[in-house]
Amino acid sequence: MELGKKQYQIDFSKILDQIRVFAPATVANMICGFDVLGFAVDHPGDEVAMYRVAEPGVRIRSIVGDEGRLPLDADKNTVSACVKMLLSHLGLQEELGVEIELTKHMPIGSGLGSSSASTVAGLFAINNLLGNPLSTAELMPFCVEGERLACGHGHADNVAPALMGGITLIRGYNPLDVIKLPVPDELYAGIVFPQVDVPTRDARQLIKEKVLLKDAVTQWGNIAGLIAGLYESDYDLISRSMHDVLIEPTRAILIPEFYEMKRIALAAGALSFGISGSGPSVVAIARGSDIAERAATEIQQHLTDCDIDSLKYVSAVNVGGPKVLG
Amino acid sequence: MELGKKQYQIDFSKILDQIRVFAPATVANMICGFDVLGFAVDHPGDEVAMYRVAEPGVRIRSIVGDEGRLPLDADKNTVSACVKMLLSHLGLQEELGVEIELTKHMPIGSGLGSSSASTVAGLFAINNLLGNPLSTAELMPFCVEGERLACGHGHADNVAPALMGGITLIRGYNPLDVIKLPVPDELYAGIVFPQVDVPTRDARQLIKEKVLLKDAVTQWGNIAGLIAGLYESDYDLISRSMHDVLIEPTRAILIPEFYEMKRIALAAGALSFGISGSGPSVVAIARGSDIAERAATEIQQHLTDCDIDSLKYVSAVNVGGPKVLG
């Protein structure tokens, strides 16, 4: 990953004392676009408060909402490690002192881009604290590096929508080529996180290295149809296109009640239903918040009937990306 | 293939005595969209003249430009067989007499959708002769059946752009779902047909049944990027997206001087270069006719230097589809 060789001028008088930012959860793959598509939601998401302090170095003050699962060691925590990486890139690692409070408003290991939201929040916060020396596009490679630290691979299908907002396409990785796609006004997501453990790594290992060309052709017909549907705000085309014939059949095995949840979502009027990222969260894509709400509520009720705890989030597709809270 | 059960009313007093139509050649796959994308060009193409005669039945009067390769038997010739199929569907096969003159203005077996152009010309002609009882969309299944008669498989990536014009996406086949995509104004094709024999059937058999998932992901990132590029008229994105990592490496083996032609096309400023359909025709996609012309001319010169005869066509991406000539 090329982090850029541009020289940045930092005006020390303009560095803020503190800042608080939010970065959104994301739904990678967007059902038919494995490893290349993703979208952000308005909520849930993660919050980072960042403080400039006298003593140089980057430290984690506190993490709330992680049930003790994330490291406080600044070299091991993704947020602080990314902030250190950026400061080092700017030549400020010996000069600047930064302390971080991370508040997780979303579950870890849920398939909603938890680490990406934290990474993006951290990098967006430090860039804002410093007076925005980097553009959003210039932050992207650092986000991808953060994802590599957190997950062991530098996929960008969560960090791209978390950083840029909306629906993003990773056209390619060499070099990283992120395209922002249009977001139809009435597009909503009804997300349900069944509280079962599906490690991303296992979900990825299940996937076969080779696929049938005819299935790949079906998949790229669908992804092409989805892109056209987004540009045309053609909800029927979006619905016809959002099918995953390649990855879902394998990953669905790890998700309890997957096909019953799918039946419920479609019966509730959702345009489509599938796995968010590598799961176990599932997502009903709907035209309008009412249908998204109904689909998610009925799915959650079914899980309750099956004695499976779950969390539910209903949100428009986010368009703004991360934001400064104060 | 479902040919539809709609009842059509034919007004016999409005059937024309004769008609002459043109249907365009097409570039299937559009480099990165194997089996799903295709576009039509303004020329070359095929011409069908159709005459209403007293004696019922469908007959071929003459075929010009085929070097004697196409059958004159009305049951074996694709054009007449399609016309018979449509007349039979309309319940007119016992009543109406039709004679056909087919003029091929393009080479057979060139990878430019030769059979599709003839099929579409024939069906467009009979539909016009009858006063257009079917819409363009309703003609599509008959065109696909015609392709099946001609090639042994019902692919639609040539007949769809030949019938509808412009750039088309076959999102899926069950049911057939054809999407018209926007055509950026300055998009041109410089086509060269090296006169070597590459039967479509062989070109298809070379392709492996299974592909690496990572290559498929690259391919659908590119096809998604191309669709976005077409909507945005973003020629740079179009150029970055038009790469085929899956099919080209195999099919290029059958095409003499392929990689040298590619080098020449890109050096001439083409946005992209690849195989048209299953080849051996190659296509340089360019912004503006000048670059398309330069690329095609320099490619043809190189083939001449290698003692390979070739034909050259430079055209805008067609937007109108087939047309009535008189």
Interface residues (C-beta under 8 A of the other chain):
Chain A: G33 F34 D35 V36 L37 L169 I170 R171 G172 D177 I179 L181 I207 K208 E209 K210 V211 L212 L213 K214 A216 V217 T218 Q219 W220 G221 N222 I223 A224 G225 L226 I227 A228 Y231 L237 R240 S241 L246
Chain B: G33 F34 D35 V36 L37 L169 I170 R171 G172 D177 I179 L181 I207 K208 E209 K210 V211 L212 L213 K214 A216 V217 T218 Q219 W220 G221 N222 I223 A224 G225 L226 I227 A228 Y231 L237 R240 S241 L246
